[in-house]
């Protein structure tokens, strides 16, 4: 009788230990997956921001120029991205949506958010037609819209209303997003200029600011920074760009506000947070070149030849098809380029 009692007690203890181990394992997995990562990509003179949510979901805000599109795809593939849950086109300038066709060709997309501003360019027409052809969910969120996604609150602060008659109507109708995760928040200000800032009654305090309009003088002012009180600011711009971005007026205001200032010149800027603290680091191009290998190939729909992304004989954006591997391209009936594919 005593032996049976001891055996039962031993079994119960083993079960408790197994349950405890399972709980610790689950807790460890949850902890490792509980970070929000916002990566401002180096796309030269343009914008592209890749967000990885705590449960692995993804959002891409803009995709740089058409020339930068393959670089965006390559970076996302190197980060093991397989799909994009939310694709945001903040406004239809080519340095923000030019790379969208490359992204749409490379990844399945859950839904697209668009500013709704009609620019009428060929770049915008091709982007919208591709979204329509692929029957991707499509929306034009305005100020007041919000959605909670995998523990992160996504809020649209602008556009508040259609703005016209300014020197830069396209910029002044941008989608401006705020992401909040625990005690940490991000303001992704797109190319918002003075006129659009004035339509927003008040901007909430924000931990990290993606500076508006590549650090242009019209993208930032003292009142705006006083409301935000950011700890970190990131400017996306190209080296020796023709616009002189970032402008010294904007940089001076940011420095006076005491923020830690980063630019994407020479590498991506990556912010990771657990909702309480955040770390900021810059991934230099020299580091990336040693870590990231070619993860995709670009096929020419007309010639049925496929290339690496670095080839100087790439087809036009509309005539491209993307493959994850050379084997996939060959199976699809494409032959390798004799210059770039070894």
Phi, psi and omega in degrees: 000315179294321178300316179298319180296317179296318180298318178296318180297321180295316179300318181296319179296318179297318179298317179299317180297318179296318179296317180297318179297319179296318179296317179296319178297315179297320179297318180297318179295318180296319181295320182289338182257014188258021181258149172253129180240127177241117185243113177271112189280147172278100179244024184074219181276090182176191180226139168197127184230125182251124183246130173246121185276166185304332181256013175098355176293162185225152173220135174244121179255105183070166186216021177068195180282172176299322179293329181276346183308309178300326178294321177298313180300315181297318179296315180297320178295322180294338177266011177067026175288135178244341179205167175236118182287318180229123177248121186247126172254100188294326175192161193272027172286147187294337179280001176242326183243001181300326181273004185296324182295321177297319180293315180295329177286332188267334187225145167291142184237132181287311180202157181242133171250130183234151181294335182086356180279128182268111179265330174082009180281163177297323179301314180292319180299316180295320179298308183294323180293322178295317177299317179295314182300326183268004175055042178276137177306137190224134179214160177236076184292142180242175179307135182103341178283141175213156178210135174265126183228113177051045175086002180245131177272121177255120180241141174262118180265338179203154011281141175278320180204167177290129180248131178215159180091007177265177177285347183213068183299324181298313179297320186280007172239029182288152167280123178248123186248147170236127177251130179235129179222106185062235182267002185248139181221157181231136171248117179257101195269004177051227178247027179308132177247188187307312185298321179286323177303323183292341180278344180267118185303311180207137175265129179288158177303143187220138181287312185236129179248123166273108190299139182291146170051046171059025180083023177291155180297334182270003181263352185214141171216170186296320181296317179300312180292327178295326177287317185286317185050052183288151175269329182227142176228142181233128178251127176260113180201167181261154179293132178050046181287158185289351182264354181074020178284143356281143180288145184297331179296317180292317180298318180298317179298318181293320179293320178296329179282354176076024181274157170278118188253131177234153170233162179272004179297115178092359179167162178289151172248123187243127177243127178239138180216147173262009181096353178240306178242160176221150177243144180236132178216155178250129178262104184290152179301325179296324177290317182296321183296332179276342185255328189256123177258166178297124183250000181206164178232155183245122180262150175262114184300329183279308184275345182063034176249140177246150188229165166280164182291344182267359183292144179274004180248032182291145178285172176296158185304318183292337185261014184262152168222141187253141179234145179284337182207164177296324180298319179296321180295316180296318179298331180277001177095017179259150177248151185287146173294135183286345183267323190249339181259115183273000000 
